[in-house]
Amino acid sequence: MTDQELLERITCDPKVMVGKPVIKGTRLTVDYILNLMAHGSTVDDILEEYHDLKPEDIRACLLFASKSLSSTVFMPLAVESA
């Protein structure tokens, strides 16, 4: 599946979840899926909980986040001192 095909699985509509990016046809936001994964959920865990999702939907969330951050200057939340 190409990047474009994956990204077409994500949509933004002001009438759905206040315009946050969601997996098309759902009310599951990209940030919600990423947060689940950040806290230890696996792709299989998520697919088991949300039966209508496909593995490509999870990959689309990851790609969307990657593309969104690629042109952003990231500032760490805390600066470590030596």
PyMOL Python script that loads the backbone (N, CA, C, O; Angstrom):
from pymol import cmd

cmd.read_pdbstr("""\
ATOM      1  N   MET A   1       0.856  -1.179   0.000  1.00  0.00           N
ATOM      2  CA  MET A   1       0.000   0.000   0.000  1.00  0.00           C
ATOM      3  C   MET A   1       0.901   1.240   0.000  1.00  0.00           C
ATOM      4  O   MET A   1       1.851   1.322   0.778  1.00  0.00           O
ATOM      5  N   THR A   2       0.601   2.191  -0.866  1.00  0.00           N
ATOM      6  CA  THR A   2       1.414   3.403  -0.956  1.00  0.00           C
ATOM      7  C   THR A   2       1.104   4.362   0.182  1.00  0.00           C
ATOM      8  O   THR A   2       0.087   4.232   0.863  1.00  0.00           O
ATOM      9  N   ASP A   3       2.004   5.338   0.378  1.00  0.00           N
ATOM     10  CA  ASP A   3       1.762   6.374   1.385  1.00  0.00           C
ATOM     11  C   ASP A   3       0.428   7.060   1.137  1.00  0.00           C
ATOM     12  O   ASP A   3      -0.345   7.285   2.069  1.00  0.00           O
ATOM     13  N   GLN A   4       0.162   7.389  -0.113  1.00  0.00           N
ATOM     14  CA  GLN A   4      -1.076   8.091  -0.445  1.00  0.00           C
ATOM     15  C   GLN A   4      -2.301   7.258  -0.092  1.00  0.00           C
ATOM     16  O   GLN A   4      -3.278   7.779   0.446  1.00  0.00           O
ATOM     17  N   GLU A   5      -2.248   5.972  -0.393  1.00  0.00           N
ATOM     18  CA  GLU A   5      -3.371   5.089  -0.072  1.00  0.00           C
ATOM     19  C   GLU A   5      -3.579   4.987   1.438  1.00  0.00           C
ATOM     20  O   GLU A   5      -4.714   4.960   1.913  1.00  0.00           O
ATOM     21  N   LEU A   6      -2.476   4.929   2.190  1.00  0.00           N
ATOM     22  CA  LEU A   6      -2.599   4.903   3.647  1.00  0.00           C
ATOM     23  C   LEU A   6      -3.189   6.208   4.166  1.00  0.00           C
ATOM     24  O   LEU A   6      -4.097   6.200   4.997  1.00  0.00           O
ATOM     25  N   LEU A   7      -2.671   7.326   3.673  1.00  0.00           N
ATOM     26  CA  LEU A   7      -3.135   8.626   4.166  1.00  0.00           C
ATOM     27  C   LEU A   7      -4.597   8.895   3.818  1.00  0.00           C
ATOM     28  O   LEU A   7      -5.257   9.680   4.499  1.00  0.00           O
ATOM     29  N   GLU A   8      -5.106   8.259   2.774  1.00  0.00           N
ATOM     30  CA  GLU A   8      -6.526   8.407   2.425  1.00  0.00           C
ATOM     31  C   GLU A   8      -7.430   7.746   3.462  1.00  0.00           C
ATOM     32  O   GLU A   8      -8.640   7.970   3.450  1.00  0.00           O
ATOM     33  N   ARG A   9      -6.872   6.943   4.351  1.00  0.00           N
ATOM     34  CA  ARG A   9      -7.642   6.305   5.417  1.00  0.00           C
ATOM     35  C   ARG A   9      -7.869   7.263   6.590  1.00  0.00           C
ATOM     36  O   ARG A   9      -8.647   6.966   7.496  1.00  0.00           O
ATOM     37  N   ILE A  10      -7.195   8.401   6.569  1.00  0.00           N
ATOM     38  CA  ILE A  10      -7.327   9.416   7.624  1.00  0.00           C
ATOM     39  C   ILE A  10      -8.095  10.599   7.051  1.00  0.00           C
ATOM     40  O   ILE A  10      -7.849  11.020   5.921  1.00  0.00           O
ATOM     41  N   THR A  11      -9.019  11.130   7.830  1.00  0.00           N
ATOM     42  CA  THR A  11      -9.814  12.261   7.372  1.00  0.00           C
ATOM     43  C   THR A  11      -9.973  13.280   8.491  1.00  0.00           C
ATOM     44  O   THR A  11      -9.879  12.945   9.672  1.00  0.00           O
ATOM     45  N   CYS A  12     -10.212  14.517   8.106  1.00  0.00           N
ATOM     46  CA  CYS A  12     -10.483  15.601   9.058  1.00  0.00           C
ATOM     47  C   CYS A  12     -11.798  16.257   8.635  1.00  0.00           C
ATOM     48  O   CYS A  12     -11.943  16.708   7.499  1.00  0.00           O
ATOM     49  N   ASP A  13     -12.732  16.301   9.546  1.00  0.00           N
ATOM     50  CA  ASP A  13     -14.042  16.896   9.287  1.00  0.00           C
ATOM     51  C   ASP A  13     -14.441  17.672  10.529  1.00  0.00           C
ATOM     52  O   ASP A  13     -14.512  17.097  11.616  1.00  0.00           O
ATOM     53  N   PRO A  14     -14.704  18.971  10.391  1.00  0.00           N
ATOM     54  CA  PRO A  14     -15.065  19.772  11.558  1.00  0.00           C
ATOM     55  C   PRO A  14     -16.281  19.232  12.319  1.00  0.00           C
ATOM     56  O   PRO A  14     -16.472  19.560  13.490  1.00  0.00           O
ATOM     57  N   LYS A  15     -17.106  18.403  11.658  1.00  0.00           N
ATOM     58  CA  LYS A  15     -18.294  17.856  12.302  1.00  0.00           C
ATOM     59  C   LYS A  15     -18.009  16.551  13.058  1.00  0.00           C
ATOM     60  O   LYS A  15     -18.877  16.032  13.760  1.00  0.00           O
ATOM     61  N   VAL A  16     -16.795  16.032  12.907  1.00  0.00           N
ATOM     62  CA  VAL A  16     -16.428  14.779  13.572  1.00  0.00           C
ATOM     63  C   VAL A  16     -15.231  15.035  14.480  1.00  0.00           C
ATOM     64  O   VAL A  16     -14.158  15.418  14.014  1.00  0.00           O
ATOM     65  N   MET A  17     -15.423  14.823  15.768  1.00  0.00           N
ATOM     66  CA  MET A  17     -14.363  14.990  16.763  1.00  0.00           C
ATOM     67  C   MET A  17     -13.679  16.367  16.660  1.00  0.00           C
ATOM     68  O   MET A  17     -12.460  16.487  16.788  1.00  0.00           O
ATOM     69  N   VAL A  18     -14.484  17.372  16.429  1.00  0.00           N
ATOM     70  CA  VAL A  18     -14.038  18.778  16.361  1.00  0.00           C
ATOM     71  C   VAL A  18     -12.921  18.976  15.331  1.00  0.00           C
ATOM     72  O   VAL A  18     -12.057  19.836  15.500  1.00  0.00           O
ATOM     73  N   GLY A  19     -12.949  18.172  14.268  1.00  0.00           N
ATOM     74  CA  GLY A  19     -11.988  18.349  13.187  1.00  0.00           C
ATOM     75  C   GLY A  19     -10.657  17.654  13.382  1.00  0.00           C
ATOM     76  O   GLY A  19      -9.767  17.780  12.540  1.00  0.00           O
ATOM     77  N   LYS A  20     -10.500  16.916  14.485  1.00  0.00           N
ATOM     78  CA  LYS A  20      -9.249  16.170  14.670  1.00  0.00           C
ATOM     79  C   LYS A  20      -9.139  15.097  13.594  1.00  0.00           C
ATOM     80  O   LYS A  20     -10.158  14.603  13.112  1.00  0.00           O
ATOM     81  N   PRO A  21      -7.917  14.728  13.210  1.00  0.00           N
ATOM     82  CA  PRO A  21      -7.764  13.649  12.248  1.00  0.00           C
ATOM     83  C   PRO A  21      -8.260  12.330  12.840  1.00  0.00           C
ATOM     84  O   PRO A  21      -7.875  11.951  13.946  1.00  0.00           O
ATOM     85  N   VAL A  22      -9.110  11.645  12.095  1.00  0.00           N
ATOM     86  CA  VAL A  22      -9.681  10.373  12.533  1.00  0.00           C
ATOM     87  C   VAL A  22      -9.499   9.331  11.440  1.00  0.00           C
ATOM     88  O   VAL A  22      -9.265   9.660  10.278  1.00  0.00           O
ATOM     89  N   ILE A  23      -9.611   8.069  11.834  1.00  0.00           N
ATOM     90  CA  ILE A  23      -9.641   6.987  10.856  1.00  0.00           C
ATOM     91  C   ILE A  23     -10.994   7.081  10.157  1.00  0.00           C
ATOM     92  O   ILE A  23     -12.043   7.089  10.801  1.00  0.00           O
ATOM     93  N   LYS A  24     -10.951   7.152   8.842  1.00  0.00           N
ATOM     94  CA  LYS A  24     -12.162   7.340   8.037  1.00  0.00           C
ATOM     95  C   LYS A  24     -13.248   6.333   8.424  1.00  0.00           C
ATOM     96  O   LYS A  24     -12.992   5.135   8.541  1.00  0.00           O
ATOM     97  N   GLY A  25     -14.462   6.846   8.620  1.00  0.00           N
ATOM     98  CA  GLY A  25     -15.597   6.009   8.959  1.00  0.00           C
ATOM     99  C   GLY A  25     -15.718   5.694  10.441  1.00  0.00           C
ATOM    100  O   GLY A  25     -16.588   4.926  10.852  1.00  0.00           O
ATOM    101  N   THR A  26     -14.833   6.297  11.248  1.00  0.00           N
ATOM    102  CA  THR A  26     -14.873   6.069  12.690  1.00  0.00           C
ATOM    103  C   THR A  26     -14.805   7.403  13.422  1.00  0.00           C
ATOM    104  O   THR A  26     -14.694   8.464  12.807  1.00  0.00           O
ATOM    105  N   ARG A  27     -14.872   7.329  14.733  1.00  0.00           N
ATOM    106  CA  ARG A  27     -14.634   8.494  15.578  1.00  0.00           C
ATOM    107  C   ARG A  27     -13.351   8.271  16.384  1.00  0.00           C
ATOM    108  O   ARG A  27     -13.152   8.881  17.435  1.00  0.00           O
ATOM    109  N   LEU A  28     -12.494   7.397  15.882  1.00  0.00           N
ATOM    110  CA  LEU A  28     -11.218   7.107  16.537  1.00  0.00           C
ATOM    111  C   LEU A  28     -10.157   8.055  15.990  1.00  0.00           C
ATOM    112  O   LEU A  28      -9.806   8.008  14.812  1.00  0.00           O
ATOM    113  N   THR A  29      -9.658   8.913  16.869  1.00  0.00           N
ATOM    114  CA  THR A  29      -8.670   9.896  16.435  1.00  0.00           C
ATOM    115  C   THR A  29      -7.290   9.261  16.312  1.00  0.00           C
ATOM    116  O   THR A  29      -6.976   8.265  16.964  1.00  0.00           O
ATOM    117  N   VAL A  30      -6.488   9.865  15.462  1.00  0.00           N
ATOM    118  CA  VAL A  30      -5.108   9.421  15.295  1.00  0.00           C
ATOM    119  C   VAL A  30      -4.384   9.493  16.633  1.00  0.00           C
ATOM    120  O   VAL A  30      -3.663   8.565  16.999  1.00  0.00           O
ATOM    121  N   ASP A  31      -4.570  10.588  17.363  1.00  0.00           N
ATOM    122  CA  ASP A  31      -3.853  10.720  18.637  1.00  0.00           C
ATOM    123  C   ASP A  31      -4.314   9.672  19.654  1.00  0.00           C
ATOM    124  O   ASP A  31      -3.518   9.244  20.489  1.00  0.00           O
ATOM    125  N   TYR A  32      -5.565   9.256  19.603  1.00  0.00           N
ATOM    126  CA  TYR A  32      -6.047   8.208  20.509  1.00  0.00           C
ATOM    127  C   TYR A  32      -5.335   6.884  20.224  1.00  0.00           C
ATOM    128  O   TYR A  32      -4.885   6.201  21.144  1.00  0.00           O
ATOM    129  N   ILE A  33      -5.239   6.533  18.949  1.00  0.00           N
ATOM    130  CA  ILE A  33      -4.572   5.288  18.567  1.00  0.00           C
ATOM    131  C   ILE A  33      -3.096   5.339  18.952  1.00  0.00           C
ATOM    132  O   ILE A  33      -2.558   4.371  19.490  1.00  0.00           O
ATOM    133  N   LEU A  34      -2.447   6.454  18.681  1.00  0.00           N
ATOM    134  CA  LEU A  34      -1.030   6.590  19.042  1.00  0.00           C
ATOM    135  C   LEU A  34      -0.833   6.513  20.544  1.00  0.00           C
ATOM    136  O   LEU A  34       0.140   5.924  21.013  1.00  0.00           O
ATOM    137  N   ASN A  35      -1.745   7.100  21.301  1.00  0.00           N
ATOM    138  CA  ASN A  35      -1.661   7.059  22.758  1.00  0.00           C
ATOM    139  C   ASN A  35      -1.820   5.623  23.272  1.00  0.00           C
ATOM    140  O   ASN A  35      -1.125   5.213  24.202  1.00  0.00           O
ATOM    141  N   LEU A  36      -2.730   4.870  22.668  1.00  0.00           N
ATOM    142  CA  LEU A  36      -2.868   3.463  23.050  1.00  0.00           C
ATOM    143  C   LEU A  36      -1.542   2.723  22.852  1.00  0.00           C
ATOM    144  O   LEU A  36      -1.100   1.967  23.717  1.00  0.00           O
ATOM    145  N   MET A  37      -0.927   2.956  21.707  1.00  0.00           N
ATOM    146  CA  MET A  37       0.330   2.279  21.413  1.00  0.00           C
ATOM    147  C   MET A  37       1.448   2.757  22.333  1.00  0.00           C
ATOM    148  O   MET A  37       2.285   1.958  22.753  1.00  0.00           O
ATOM    149  N   ALA A  38       1.473   4.034  22.646  1.00  0.00           N
ATOM    150  CA  ALA A  38       2.496   4.570  23.540  1.00  0.00           C
ATOM    151  C   ALA A  38       2.396   3.972  24.935  1.00  0.00           C
ATOM    152  O   ALA A  38       3.386   3.895  25.664  1.00  0.00           O
ATOM    153  N   HIS A  39       1.206   3.556  25.292  1.00  0.00           N
ATOM    154  CA  HIS A  39       0.994   2.972  26.620  1.00  0.00           C
ATOM    155  C   HIS A  39       0.985   1.442  26.590  1.00  0.00           C
ATOM    156  O   HIS A  39       0.519   0.802  27.532  1.00  0.00           O
ATOM    157  N   GLY A  40       1.497   0.864  25.512  1.00  0.00           N
ATOM    158  CA  GLY A  40       1.730  -0.568  25.495  1.00  0.00           C
ATOM    159  C   GLY A  40       0.775  -1.426  24.701  1.00  0.00           C
ATOM    160  O   GLY A  40       0.999  -2.630  24.578  1.00  0.00           O
ATOM    161  N   SER A  41      -0.283  -0.852  24.157  1.00  0.00           N
ATOM    162  CA  SER A  41      -1.191  -1.666  23.337  1.00  0.00           C
ATOM    163  C   SER A  41      -0.495  -2.051  22.041  1.00  0.00           C
ATOM    164  O   SER A  41       0.215  -1.247  21.437  1.00  0.00           O
ATOM    165  N   THR A  42      -0.708  -3.268  21.634  1.00  0.00           N
ATOM    166  CA  THR A  42      -0.159  -3.724  20.354  1.00  0.00           C
ATOM    167  C   THR A  42      -1.211  -3.510  19.266  1.00  0.00           C
ATOM    168  O   THR A  42      -2.373  -3.219  19.547  1.00  0.00           O
ATOM    169  N   VAL A  43      -0.774  -3.662  18.033  1.00  0.00           N
ATOM    170  CA  VAL A  43      -1.718  -3.579  16.922  1.00  0.00           C
ATOM    171  C   VAL A  43      -2.812  -4.627  17.113  1.00  0.00           C
ATOM    172  O   VAL A  43      -3.993  -4.342  16.913  1.00  0.00           O
ATOM    173  N   ASP A  44      -2.418  -5.830  17.497  1.00  0.00           N
ATOM    174  CA  ASP A  44      -3.406  -6.888  17.716  1.00  0.00           C
ATOM    175  C   ASP A  44      -4.393  -6.528  18.826  1.00  0.00           C
ATOM    176  O   ASP A  44      -5.585  -6.812  18.707  1.00  0.00           O
ATOM    177  N   ASP A  45      -3.909  -5.905  19.907  1.00  0.00           N
ATOM    178  CA  ASP A  45      -4.796  -5.469  20.989  1.00  0.00           C
ATOM    179  C   ASP A  45      -5.854  -4.499  20.460  1.00  0.00           C
ATOM    180  O   ASP A  45      -7.040  -4.624  20.767  1.00  0.00           O
ATOM    181  N   ILE A  46      -5.407  -3.543  19.668  1.00  0.00           N
ATOM    182  CA  ILE A  46      -6.310  -2.510  19.145  1.00  0.00           C
ATOM    183  C   ILE A  46      -7.318  -3.130  18.181  1.00  0.00           C
ATOM    184  O   ILE A  46      -8.507  -2.814  18.233  1.00  0.00           O
ATOM    185  N   LEU A  47      -6.846  -4.009  17.307  1.00  0.00           N
ATOM    186  CA  LEU A  47      -7.742  -4.654  16.345  1.00  0.00           C
ATOM    187  C   LEU A  47      -8.752  -5.558  17.041  1.00  0.00           C
ATOM    188  O   LEU A  47      -9.880  -5.708  16.571  1.00  0.00           O
ATOM    189  N   GLU A  48      -8.356  -6.155  18.148  1.00  0.00           N
ATOM    190  CA  GLU A  48      -9.279  -6.995  18.911  1.00  0.00           C
ATOM    191  C   GLU A  48     -10.370  -6.155  19.577  1.00  0.00           C
ATOM    192  O   GLU A  48     -11.520  -6.583  19.677  1.00  0.00           O
ATOM    193  N   GLU A  49      -9.999  -4.973  20.023  1.00  0.00           N
ATOM    194  CA  GLU A  49     -10.956  -4.080  20.684  1.00  0.00           C
ATOM    195  C   GLU A  49     -11.886  -3.393  19.679  1.00  0.00           C
ATOM    196  O   GLU A  49     -13.070  -3.203  19.957  1.00  0.00           O
ATOM    197  N   TYR A  50     -11.356  -3.027  18.527  1.00  0.00           N
ATOM    198  CA  TYR A  50     -12.116  -2.292  17.507  1.00  0.00           C
ATOM    199  C   TYR A  50     -12.177  -3.153  16.240  1.00  0.00           C
ATOM    200  O   TYR A  50     -11.325  -3.041  15.359  1.00  0.00           O
ATOM    201  N   HIS A  51     -13.183  -4.001  16.168  1.00  0.00           N
ATOM    202  CA  HIS A  51     -13.285  -5.036  15.141  1.00  0.00           C
ATOM    203  C   HIS A  51     -13.366  -4.508  13.711  1.00  0.00           C
ATOM    204  O   HIS A  51     -13.020  -5.226  12.773  1.00  0.00           O
ATOM    205  N   ASP A  52     -13.814  -3.273  13.528  1.00  0.00           N
ATOM    206  CA  ASP A  52     -13.936  -2.736  12.173  1.00  0.00           C
ATOM    207  C   ASP A  52     -12.618  -2.195  11.625  1.00  0.00           C
ATOM    208  O   ASP A  52     -12.512  -1.918  10.430  1.00  0.00           O
ATOM    209  N   LEU A  53     -11.616  -2.043  12.490  1.00  0.00           N
ATOM    210  CA  LEU A  53     -10.322  -1.525  12.036  1.00  0.00           C
ATOM    211  C   LEU A  53      -9.531  -2.601  11.317  1.00  0.00           C
ATOM    212  O   LEU A  53      -9.697  -3.798  11.553  1.00  0.00           O
ATOM    213  N   LYS A  54      -8.670  -2.136  10.437  1.00  0.00           N
ATOM    214  CA  LYS A  54      -7.742  -2.995   9.707  1.00  0.00           C
ATOM    215  C   LYS A  54      -6.317  -2.610  10.107  1.00  0.00           C
ATOM    216  O   LYS A  54      -6.090  -1.486  10.557  1.00  0.00           O
ATOM    217  N   PRO A  55      -5.362  -3.513   9.953  1.00  0.00           N
ATOM    218  CA  PRO A  55      -3.970  -3.160  10.258  1.00  0.00           C
ATOM    219  C   PRO A  55      -3.509  -1.913   9.506  1.00  0.00           C
ATOM    220  O   PRO A  55      -2.705  -1.133  10.016  1.00  0.00           O
ATOM    221  N   GLU A  56      -4.025  -1.734   8.292  1.00  0.00           N
ATOM    222  CA  GLU A  56      -3.658  -0.557   7.504  1.00  0.00           C
ATOM    223  C   GLU A  56      -4.108   0.740   8.174  1.00  0.00           C
ATOM    224  O   GLU A  56      -3.469   1.776   7.992  1.00  0.00           O
ATOM    225  N   ASP A  57      -5.190   0.702   8.942  1.00  0.00           N
ATOM    226  CA  ASP A  57      -5.654   1.896   9.648  1.00  0.00           C
ATOM    227  C   ASP A  57      -4.625   2.326  10.699  1.00  0.00           C
ATOM    228  O   ASP A  57      -4.369   3.517  10.872  1.00  0.00           O
ATOM    229  N   ILE A  58      -4.045   1.358  11.391  1.00  0.00           N
ATOM    230  CA  ILE A  58      -3.032   1.658  12.399  1.00  0.00           C
ATOM    231  C   ILE A  58      -1.781   2.201  11.714  1.00  0.00           C
ATOM    232  O   ILE A  58      -1.187   3.180  12.166  1.00  0.00           O
ATOM    233  N   ARG A  59      -1.389   1.554  10.619  1.00  0.00           N
ATOM    234  CA  ARG A  59      -0.224   2.050   9.861  1.00  0.00           C
ATOM    235  C   ARG A  59      -0.482   3.458   9.347  1.00  0.00           C
ATOM    236  O   ARG A  59       0.429   4.285   9.315  1.00  0.00           O
ATOM    237  N   ALA A  60      -1.712   3.736   8.945  1.00  0.00           N
ATOM    238  CA  ALA A  60      -2.058   5.073   8.464  1.00  0.00           C
ATOM    239  C   ALA A  60      -1.887   6.112   9.573  1.00  0.00           C
ATOM    240  O   ALA A  60      -1.420   7.221   9.313  1.00  0.00           O
ATOM    241  N   CYS A  61      -2.258   5.763  10.802  1.00  0.00           N
ATOM    242  CA  CYS A  61      -2.077   6.674  11.936  1.00  0.00           C
ATOM    243  C   CYS A  61      -0.599   6.984  12.149  1.00  0.00           C
ATOM    244  O   CYS A  61      -0.219   8.136  12.361  1.00  0.00           O
ATOM    245  N   LEU A  62       0.221   5.951  12.091  1.00  0.00           N
ATOM    246  CA  LEU A  62       1.663   6.144  12.276  1.00  0.00           C
ATOM    247  C   LEU A  62       2.250   7.010  11.165  1.00  0.00           C
ATOM    248  O   LEU A  62       3.057   7.902  11.426  1.00  0.00           O
ATOM    249  N   LEU A  63       1.844   6.746   9.935  1.00  0.00           N
ATOM    250  CA  LEU A  63       2.345   7.531   8.814  1.00  0.00           C
ATOM    251  C   LEU A  63       1.871   8.975   8.911  1.00  0.00           C
ATOM    252  O   LEU A  63       2.646   9.900   8.666  1.00  0.00           O
ATOM    253  N   PHE A  64       0.610   9.174   9.264  1.00  0.00           N
ATOM    254  CA  PHE A  64       0.074  10.532   9.403  1.00  0.00           C
ATOM    255  C   PHE A  64       0.878  11.311  10.440  1.00  0.00           C
ATOM    256  O   PHE A  64       1.242  12.465  10.212  1.00  0.00           O
ATOM    257  N   ALA A  65       1.150  10.682  11.574  1.00  0.00           N
ATOM    258  CA  ALA A  65       1.927  11.344  12.629  1.00  0.00           C
ATOM    259  C   ALA A  65       3.336  11.668  12.136  1.00  0.00           C
ATOM    260  O   ALA A  65       3.855  12.756  12.382  1.00  0.00           O
ATOM    261  N   SER A  66       3.941  10.723  11.447  1.00  0.00           N
ATOM    262  CA  SER A  66       5.289  10.932  10.925  1.00  0.00           C
ATOM    263  C   SER A  66       5.327  12.095   9.942  1.00  0.00           C
ATOM    264  O   SER A  66       6.202  12.957  10.024  1.00  0.00           O
ATOM    265  N   LYS A  67       4.384  12.117   9.020  1.00  0.00           N
ATOM    266  CA  LYS A  67       4.325  13.207   8.036  1.00  0.00           C
ATOM    267  C   LYS A  67       4.024  14.541   8.711  1.00  0.00           C
ATOM    268  O   LYS A  67       4.564  15.574   8.313  1.00  0.00           O
ATOM    269  N   SER A  68       3.173  14.525   9.724  1.00  0.00           N
ATOM    270  CA  SER A  68       2.817  15.760  10.433  1.00  0.00           C
ATOM    271  C   SER A  68       4.004  16.347  11.168  1.00  0.00           C
ATOM    272  O   SER A  68       4.150  17.567  11.250  1.00  0.00           O
ATOM    273  N   LEU A  69       4.851  15.484  11.701  1.00  0.00           N
ATOM    274  CA  LEU A  69       6.001  15.942  12.477  1.00  0.00           C
ATOM    275  C   LEU A  69       7.231  16.246  11.629  1.00  0.00           C
ATOM    276  O   LEU A  69       8.162  16.894  12.106  1.00  0.00           O
ATOM    277  N   SER A  70       7.246  15.798  10.404  1.00  0.00           N
ATOM    278  CA  SER A  70       8.449  15.944   9.578  1.00  0.00           C
ATOM    279  C   SER A  70       8.817  17.398   9.304  1.00  0.00           C
ATOM    280  O   SER A  70       9.989  17.704   9.084  1.00  0.00           O
ATOM    281  N   SER A  71       7.851  18.284   9.315  1.00  0.00           N
ATOM    282  CA  SER A  71       8.156  19.694   9.056  1.00  0.00           C
ATOM    283  C   SER A  71       8.002  20.551  10.309  1.00  0.00           C
ATOM    284  O   SER A  71       7.851  21.770  10.227  1.00  0.00           O
ATOM    285  N   THR A  72       8.043  19.900  11.465  1.00  0.00           N
ATOM    286  CA  THR A  72       7.873  20.600  12.731  1.00  0.00           C
ATOM    287  C   THR A  72       9.190  20.627  13.484  1.00  0.00           C
ATOM    288  O   THR A  72       9.916  19.634  13.518  1.00  0.00           O
ATOM    289  N   VAL A  73       9.492  21.759  14.084  1.00  0.00           N
ATOM    290  CA  VAL A  73      10.656  21.833  14.956  1.00  0.00           C
ATOM    291  C   VAL A  73      10.232  21.278  16.303  1.00  0.00           C
ATOM    292  O   VAL A  73       9.291  21.773  16.925  1.00  0.00           O
ATOM    293  N   PHE A  74      10.930  20.251  16.746  1.00  0.00           N
ATOM    294  CA  PHE A  74      10.576  19.605  18.007  1.00  0.00           C
ATOM    295  C   PHE A  74      11.414  20.179  19.131  1.00  0.00           C
ATOM    296  O   PHE A  74      12.640  20.247  19.049  1.00  0.00           O
ATOM    297  N   MET A  75      10.734  20.582  20.166  1.00  0.00           N
ATOM    298  CA  MET A  75      11.413  21.077  21.367  1.00  0.00           C
ATOM    299  C   MET A  75      11.145  20.080  22.478  1.00  0.00           C
ATOM    300  O   MET A  75       9.989  19.819  22.809  1.00  0.00           O
ATOM    301  N   PRO A  76      12.199  19.519  23.061  1.00  0.00           N
ATOM    302  CA  PRO A  76      11.970  18.552  24.151  1.00  0.00           C
ATOM    303  C   PRO A  76      11.227  19.201  25.314  1.00  0.00           C
ATOM    304  O   PRO A  76      11.343  20.402  25.559  1.00  0.00           O
ATOM    305  N   LEU A  77      10.459  18.370  26.025  1.00  0.00           N
ATOM    306  CA  LEU A  77       9.700  18.876  27.170  1.00  0.00           C
ATOM    307  C   LEU A  77      10.618  19.246  28.328  1.00  0.00           C
ATOM    308  O   LEU A  77      10.290  20.123  29.126  1.00  0.00           O
ATOM    309  N   ALA A  78      11.759  18.585  28.421  1.00  0.00           N
ATOM    310  CA  ALA A  78      12.732  18.870  29.480  1.00  0.00           C
ATOM    311  C   ALA A  78      14.121  18.811  28.890  1.00  0.00           C
ATOM    312  O   ALA A  78      14.405  17.991  28.018  1.00  0.00           O
ATOM    313  N   VAL A  79      14.971  19.672  29.364  1.00  0.00           N
ATOM    314  CA  VAL A  79      16.350  19.700  28.900  1.00  0.00           C
ATOM    315  C   VAL A  79      17.203  18.988  29.953  1.00  0.00           C
ATOM    316  O   VAL A  79      17.173  19.323  31.137  1.00  0.00           O
ATOM    317  N   GLU A  80      17.960  17.998  29.484  1.00  0.00           N
ATOM    318  CA  GLU A  80      18.813  17.278  30.410  1.00  0.00           C
ATOM    319  C   GLU A  80      20.135  18.037  30.558  1.00  0.00           C
ATOM    320  O   GLU A  80      20.696  18.538  29.583  1.00  0.00           O
ATOM    321  N   SER A  81      20.608  18.107  31.786  1.00  0.00           N
ATOM    322  CA  SER A  81      21.905  18.748  32.021  1.00  0.00           C
ATOM    323  C   SER A  81      22.949  17.675  32.246  1.00  0.00           C
ATOM    324  O   SER A  81      22.658  16.600  32.771  1.00  0.00           O
ATOM    325  N   ALA A  82      24.159  17.979  31.843  1.00  0.00           N
ATOM    326  CA  ALA A  82      25.247  16.986  31.949  1.00  0.00           C
ATOM    327  C   ALA A  82      25.737  16.808  33.361  1.00  0.00           C
ATOM    328  O   ALA A  82      26.643  16.012  33.604  1.00  0.00           O
TER     329      ALA A  82
END
""", "prot")
cmd.dss("prot")
cmd.show_as("cartoon", "prot")
cmd.util.cbc("prot")
cmd.orient("prot")
